[in-house]
Amino acid sequence: MMNIHETLKYQNIGLPDDILRRKLHGDFSGALRLIDRRLNEETLPQPMRCCLIAQREMIRRLPGEFPYDRSQALALIREHIPDFTEEEFDELVDGRQIRWIYNQGEMRFFERFYDSLQVSVPGFAQRVLANVHPPVSEPSRVNLLDKAILEMKQQGSLSNRIRIRASVRINDACFRPGMFVRVHIPIPSACLQQRDIRIESVFPNNGQPAPENALQRTVCWEANMEENREFSVEYSYIHTAVYHDVYNGVGQPCTLADYLREEAPHIVFTPYIRHLAQSLTQGIRDPLHKARAFYDFITRNMHYTYMPSYFLLENIADTCARDQTGDCGVFALLFITLCRCAGIPAQWQSGLAAGPESAGCHDWAAFYIEPYGWLFADPSFGVSAHRSGKEDRRRFYFGNLDPYRMVANSAFQAPFTVEKKHWRADPYDNQSGEIETEERGLRSEEYSWDSKLLSVERL
């Protein structure tokens, strides 16, 4: 029997026209009613059945991530910038800096749009700070990343032993005594950059770590809970980042079939992706230079914004190429898709940006070029460096990563070793853990997740 998450691969088939019109207009209840009606038809082809099952869950989740009407969105900004105008708001909407959908024909705005503006729009955060009394300035600190990059170039590599504690806890409102839960927390996997992985402690102590080579590695608990409690794991590992001077070399083609194929619904060679890959590499034969052309296109042209849950996104790589907006995972998927379309093996990596001072969720890419082997690209960090005028840093993140990472995942949309029976909060990536009950999977807003960087020891 097909796992429910396998139906997501069929979402690109497309909704029947009558259901699509309702979805786009924001008539979500009408769209769901028509989907349920179609699913009851015995003659419905299996691919369309899978598409409708996936789209039904996507539509159910849409309204909750776009809660604000126009007046509420403006009021939220004006709490922090009193003189913010409607014309400025409209410019940000038209400039693809504020995400929105229709709900019953009315524009509704993304729940994290205000936080996104502070990191994506030049000058916005400064206007917020200017209205704080007493005024404060943005924090300044020595840029430890740039220092590490310089050391890598000088020494050839850097190694750290990194120690992290991660935890999840069901929100009290969702807890009931006696409930069964299956809990997953991501942990480091064995990969090119990581070794000597130690699970230092697990609480409760019946948590079972997946094998070190799991594509999406977790520690998993299954328990009947009489009292609400935290699930946690503490681990350490050695992470080594090797520097490659890819700007003074050439590459050779290589065929690794598993890393060249399409993977619906998001790594797909659409007509636009094919044309874009061809136009960006016109006259270029060297695969290393082709990959760099893709990286340059993304880092010099894309705008970073916070994204809705990936569960709600359709055809991520193609949509990013058209809209030229996204976050770390969206940019990584576009880079991977363009590379594969051009015959360059590429794969996903994700987990945490684990240092030098904090640990937070992050995604990036790897690509294979002879004679180097696997190289890395972090388009998101490249976009940020370009926006800040840090050209040396932007160039570094093509071919290289800094030594502050925790790799939990080496594949996109891979299953867990202990599979979830119900919908995952994020069916593609695994950064902040998953919880499900006997009846259903919990959504991300129904539990809390935390990661604490305990120590970074230079080796």
Beta strands, then each sheet from edge to edge (+ up, - down):
strand 1: 100-103
strand 2: 106-109
strand 3: 157-170
strand 4: 179-186
strand 5: 194-203
strand 6: 208-209
strand 7: 218-225
strand 8: 230-242
strand 9: 303-304
strand 10: 325-326
strand 11: 346-354
strand 12: 359-369
strand 13: 373-377
strand 14: 405-409
strand 15: 434-437
strand 16: 447-458
sheet 1: 1+ 2-
sheet 2: 5+ 8- 3+ 16-
sheet 3: 6+ 7- 4+ 15-
sheet 4: 9+ 10+
sheet 5: 13+ 12- 11+ 14-
end
